[in-house]
Amino acid sequence: MQLSFQERLESIKAGCLGAIASGVVYGLTLLGNNYFNLLTGPLSSDWINLGLNFGSGLLSGFLFAVTYRYIIRQDDNAHLRDGAVLAFTLVRSGGLIALPTTEDPLAIAILMGESLISFAVVRSSLDWAMDWGWLRPFSN
């Protein structure tokens, strides 16, 4: 199957929208975590870790958006849409939980919630953009 230039362009548009939405959510959760002192230690105070986590969040949002566009195609299956969000949440959270600085159950719950909110916002942004015609779902 050969993808057209237009399909690739739509995937890049979806990915950029996903990265922006994910970056906004990550920035807001970072502010909230620091304001309420929810996450302490190297995970929240080291600039290198913050930069890596932010970059990881942007890349995750980009990849989720591109994948989500291919997953849903023309289908209106809510379970498929929710499953995509939950699958990406579990994969991203699993990687973050493996860090040695996240032994606290509250920190694990916060990181999982952050990922879930991030992917849900990306999904909503993509659905909204497709509803308004700014982005097209993948078509065979």
VENJOUR-V336301 format. One record per pair of residues at least 4 apart in sequence whose C-alpha atoms are under 8 Angstrom apart, sorted by the first residue. I is the first residue (numbers start at 0). GAP is how many residues later the second one is. Records with the same first field share a line. If there is no record, write none. Layout:
BEGIN
I=GAP  GAP
END
This chain:
BEGIN
2=4  5
3=4
4=4
5=4
6=4  131
7=4
8=4
9=4  125  126
10=4  54  55  58
11=4  54
12=4  122
13=4  48  51  52  55  112  121
14=4  46  47  48  49  50  51
15=4  46
16=4  45  48  105  108  109
17=4  40  43  44  45  46  47  104  105  107  108
18=4  38  39  40  41  42  43  46
19=4  38  41
20=4  40  97  100  101  104
21=4  35  36  38  39  96  97  99  100
22=4  31  34  35  38
23=4
24=4  92  93  96
25=4  28  31  88  92
26=4
27=4
28=4  85
29=4
30=4
31=4
32=4  5  6
33=4  5  10
37=69
38=4  5  68
39=4  5
40=4  60
41=4  7  59
42=6  7  58  59
43=5  6
44=4  5
45=4
46=4
47=4
48=4
49=4
50=4
51=4
52=4
53=4
54=4
55=4
56=4
57=4
58=4
59=4  32
60=4  57  58  61
61=4
62=4
63=4  24  55
64=4  57  58  61
65=4
66=4
67=4  13  16  55
68=4  68  69
69=67  68
70=9  10  13
71=4  5  8  9  65  66
72=64  65  66
73=63  64  65
76=4
77=4
78=4
79=4
80=4
81=4
82=4
83=4
84=4  31  34  35  38
85=4  30
86=4
87=4  31
88=4  23  26  27  30
89=4  22
90=4
91=4  23
92=4  18  19  22
93=4
94=4
95=6  15
96=5  6  11  14
97=4
101=5  6
102=4  5
103=4
104=4
105=4
106=4
107=4
108=4
109=4
110=4
111=4
112=4
113=4
114=4
115=4
116=4
117=4
118=4
119=4
120=4
121=4
122=4
123=4
124=4
125=4  9
126=4
127=4
128=4  5  6
129=4  5  6  7
END
